[in-house]
Amino acid sequence: MDVPQEIKIISLIGQENFKHAIWHNQIEGSCTHWVLLLLIFEKIQKNELKLTNKIPISQQFQLYPLDLTQVEDSYELGFLLQYLVFTQSYELSLIIAKYIFGDGRQAQKTIISKAKTFGIDISSETYITNTIQNLYVLARAIFSMPIDLIREVFIKKLSIGSQKIRPISSLFTCHQLDAVLCITSQHKKYYFTYCNKNQNIGIFQLLDDIHRIDHLVPYYHYFNSGLLPAKQISLKNHFINIIGDTYFGEYYTKRRKAKGIDDALQRYGYQHSFERIKQFFAEDDLNIANFEAVFNLDEYSPLHGKKDFILGADSQQTLTEFKRVHINALCLGNNHLKDYGTASLVHSLAVLDQSEINWIGAGNNQQQAHQYFQIQTQQQSVAIFNGYWHRESAYQDYDFYALGNRAGVACLNAILFEQIMQYRQFHPTHKIIVICHWGQDFQITQVEQEKLADILTKIGVDLVIGHGAHTIQPIQKINHKPVIFGIGNGVFNSNGEFEKYQALAYGLIVKINLIENLIKLYPIYTNNLENFWQPYAVTDIQFKQAKENLTTRLTQKDFFAGKDHLGHYIEMNF
């Protein structure tokens, strides 16, 4: 029995190397509509056809999902080609071919003959296989047509009147790609993709839908492979402290102030909220917070009216307080760093650099966004990666993710997975930590979080730490590695929606001992309406409640519960 094979190829046009054995792999499935498309493009180039030519449509053929009242007797060739690309309708390809070549027999003869020039055999009516190499050469011929023509046919949205036409894959709607061709074989889809800007062609067939092919493929087109340079950090001490979502709440304060409602930021300023937890962050430790906002350059956001909760922050006040309480590193891979567009994101990175605060999870380009911390002590070497899980709205609507030379945040996708695998290969004894921004607000752990955690722990990650849901989520051992799905809020000055969703108002401060390879999780109480925006280490009763939630998926041997001068904690090995 054949072992399923994942295909991920990026080839520069004009620099192809067909020596690898994968190019000789056979793909089953018809590419007749590819050949037809090329023939039509060639005729357009010779002025023998125009996209405006009207083609009659038989009443027996229905343009799905349109009702008959919206179907016309004829349509322009350009529209029908768009429809053909979107749907791969075999019936429509026959209609177009008969119109162009006079009759079905002549059309079939012409298409078969053209295919043979690429070493492609489509003469069989049942079982058709061709090599990846030959299919690539055919795709390249199509993609080599004038870019204006390609973009006119390979459009991203298609509709008739109020009826939207759904493509066979969301990959066809990716604005980062200029064209996509597809072959369907035994419920598998093989994609041949084109990026004009980088002059490269991709070939993809993925085995796991967690990869989100519509998001992943553009990343491969733009990403330079190889292990990226790390952001080196030399620790004076052997502790790493990690806190969840952190934001002093200017957005929320502005709304409260407009309603005449008092809060901590108005009454006490920025030095209030950290006061009862600042003892967790020693000056010589690495103290990491998820900064869930951006230093906005102006009041207007390009996402106004499109996105809820647009979080801007005062850079001077925020960084002054971070310095005071020794927050010296930030995770930026989240759903708010690009709330005010590219300029504010770039500005924020520059301000952090000037303030000598380390950061990962975002960048001025894709390469920079995927950089990681390399932490060195006398006893241990640790790599820390950070990213935000794929969200369709963040990708297509908000333009949040770094892609190519575009600034944005890092994504938890196969690009990151491959980086981690490479790092593990080069550094088999180092520890790897991945900090993930994921989860639904105030909700339990999502299936997608569990899938991602499974992948991460299988490829060499020693510890997974998650935040983003604004509440704690249970700890789990996956592939014998600790996964802390949700550490909740740190200092995050919203009102919270704990009662509405029956969520627990706790966060966690994670203290990692690099000498003993121990994790201590200190619960903190984060209900701002009760603690006046000042989280604190939990009481005995609160710890019991938090502990029950956090350890529900653990056995007794997996953890130890204790108390020290900082407060109650749950301890684990990693």
Secondary structure as GFF3:
##gff-version 3
##sequence-region A 1 574
A	DSSP	beta_strand	7	12	.	.	.	ID=ss1
A	DSSP	three_ten_helix	21	24	.	.	.	ID=ss2
A	DSSP	beta_strand	26	28	.	.	.	ID=ss3
A	DSSP	alpha_helix	32	45	.	.	.	ID=ss4
A	DSSP	beta_strand	54	56	.	.	.	ID=ss5
A	DSSP	three_ten_helix	68	70	.	.	.	ID=ss6
A	DSSP	beta_strand	74	76	.	.	.	ID=ss7
A	DSSP	alpha_helix	77	87	.	.	.	ID=ss8
A	DSSP	alpha_helix	90	101	.	.	.	ID=ss9
A	DSSP	alpha_helix	104	116	.	.	.	ID=ss10
A	DSSP	beta_strand	129	131	.	.	.	ID=ss11
A	DSSP	alpha_helix	132	143	.	.	.	ID=ss12
A	DSSP	alpha_helix	147	153	.	.	.	ID=ss13
A	DSSP	beta_strand	159	160	.	.	.	ID=ss14
A	DSSP	beta_strand	163	164	.	.	.	ID=ss15
A	DSSP	three_ten_helix	170	173	.	.	.	ID=ss16
A	DSSP	beta_strand	179	185	.	.	.	ID=ss17
A	DSSP	beta_strand	188	195	.	.	.	ID=ss18
A	DSSP	beta_strand	200	205	.	.	.	ID=ss19
A	DSSP	three_ten_helix	209	211	.	.	.	ID=ss20
A	DSSP	alpha_helix	213	222	.	.	.	ID=ss21
A	DSSP	beta_strand	231	234	.	.	.	ID=ss22
A	DSSP	beta_strand	239	247	.	.	.	ID=ss23
A	DSSP	alpha_helix	250	258	.	.	.	ID=ss24
A	DSSP	alpha_helix	264	268	.	.	.	ID=ss25
A	DSSP	three_ten_helix	278	280	.	.	.	ID=ss26
A	DSSP	beta_strand	286	291	.	.	.	ID=ss27
A	DSSP	alpha_helix	315	324	.	.	.	ID=ss28
A	DSSP	beta_strand	329	331	.	.	.	ID=ss29
A	DSSP	alpha_helix	341	354	.	.	.	ID=ss30
A	DSSP	beta_strand	358	360	.	.	.	ID=ss31
A	DSSP	beta_strand	362	363	.	.	.	ID=ss32
A	DSSP	alpha_helix	366	369	.	.	.	ID=ss33
A	DSSP	beta_strand	373	376	.	.	.	ID=ss34
A	DSSP	beta_strand	381	388	.	.	.	ID=ss35
A	DSSP	alpha_helix	392	392	.	.	.	ID=ss36
A	DSSP	pi_helix	393	397	.	.	.	ID=ss37
A	DSSP	beta_strand	408	409	.	.	.	ID=ss38
A	DSSP	alpha_helix	414	426	.	.	.	ID=ss39
A	DSSP	beta_strand	431	437	.	.	.	ID=ss40
A	DSSP	alpha_helix	447	458	.	.	.	ID=ss41
A	DSSP	beta_strand	463	467	.	.	.	ID=ss42
A	DSSP	beta_strand	472	478	.	.	.	ID=ss43
A	DSSP	beta_strand	481	487	.	.	.	ID=ss44
A	DSSP	beta_strand	489	492	.	.	.	ID=ss45
A	DSSP	alpha_helix	498	501	.	.	.	ID=ss46
A	DSSP	beta_strand	506	513	.	.	.	ID=ss47
A	DSSP	beta_strand	518	525	.	.	.	ID=ss48
A	DSSP	alpha_helix	528	531	.	.	.	ID=ss49
A	DSSP	beta_strand	536	537	.	.	.	ID=ss50
A	DSSP	alpha_helix	540	550	.	.	.	ID=ss51
A	DSSP	three_ten_helix	556	558	.	.	.	ID=ss52
A	DSSP	beta_strand	560	564	.	.	.	ID=ss53
A	DSSP	beta_strand	567	573	.	.	.	ID=ss54
###
